[in-house]
Amino acid sequence: MTDVEIFLFYGCPCFVCTDLYNIIQQQVPQIRGLGDQPDEMNKMLQSLTAVLDTLNPIRNLGSVAHPNEALIDDHEAKFVLNIVSTILHYLDAKIYG
């Protein structure tokens, strides 16, 4: 089982998004082909995965994922969902076509 499969199957909490992106980039051939501007695309993807890492405290402390008295506002929640959705759509398109 590859590191990616282990993460996806077990949801291993030892990975942060930036680590997971690096593993995916090494082990999933479809992610390596980043078009005519690979350096810039790689920088963008690394930046977005760093953004995802910063979303973890929001998930834990400002959402209904755990009992919390104070939740993030609607606009911020939509912002978070759009970021995650954009990254997942991109990866899905790259991997599965």
C-alpha positions in Angstrom: 0.0 0.0 0.0 1.4 3.4 -1.0 1.6 6.4 1.5 -1.3 8.0 -0.4 -3.5 4.8 -0.1 -2.7 4.6 3.6 -3.7 8.2 4.1 -6.9 7.8 2.2 -7.8 4.5 3.8 -6.9 5.3 7.4 -7.1 9.1 7.4 -3.7 9.2 9.1 -3.6 12.4 11.2 0.2 12.4 11.0 0.1 14.1 7.6 -0.5 17.7 7.0 -1.8 18.8 3.6 1.6 20.0 2.4 3.1 16.6 3.2 0.3 14.9 1.5 0.6 17.0 -1.6 4.3 16.1 -1.8 3.6 12.4 -1.5 0.8 12.7 -4.1 3.1 14.6 -6.4 5.8 11.8 -6.1 3.4 8.8 -6.4 0.6 9.9 -8.7 1.9 10.4 -12.3 -1.1 12.6 -13.4 -0.1 15.3 -10.9 3.4 15.6 -12.3 2.3 16.9 -15.6 1.6 20.6 -14.7 1.3 22.0 -18.3 3.4 24.7 -19.9 4.1 26.6 -16.6 5.0 23.7 -14.2 7.0 25.8 -11.8 4.3 28.4 -11.3 1.5 25.7 -11.1 3.6 23.8 -8.5 4.0 27.1 -6.4 0.3 27.7 -6.6 -0.5 24.1 -5.5 2.0 24.3 -2.6 0.5 27.6 -1.5 -3.0 26.2 -1.6 -2.0 23.2 0.4 -0.5 25.5 3.0 -3.8 27.4 3.1 -5.5 24.0 3.7 -3.2 23.4 6.7 -4.4 26.7 8.2 -8.0 25.6 7.8 -7.6 22.8 10.3 -8.0 25.0 13.4 -11.1 26.6 11.8 -12.5 23.1 11.3 -11.7 22.1 14.9 -12.6 25.3 16.7 -15.1 27.1 14.5 -17.3 24.5 12.9 -19.8 21.7 13.8 -17.1 19.1 13.3 -16.5 19.3 17.0 -18.7 20.8 19.8 -18.1 24.6 19.6 -20.0 27.5 21.0 -18.7 30.0 18.4 -19.0 29.1 14.7 -17.4 31.0 11.8 -19.8 33.3 9.9 -21.6 32.3 6.7 -19.3 34.3 4.4 -16.1 32.7 6.0 -17.7 29.3 5.8 -18.4 29.7 2.1 -14.9 31.0 1.6 -13.5 27.8 3.3 -15.7 25.5 1.3 -14.8 27.2 -2.0 -11.1 26.8 -1.3 -11.4 23.1 -0.5 -13.8 22.5 -3.4 -11.5 24.2 -5.9 -8.5 22.0 -4.9 -10.5 18.8 -4.8 -12.1 19.5 -8.3 -8.6 20.2 -9.7 -7.1 17.0 -8.3 -10.1 15.0 -9.4 -9.8 16.3 -12.9 -6.1 15.7 -13.0 -6.3 12.2 -11.7 -9.5 10.9 -13.2 -9.8 13.1 -16.2 
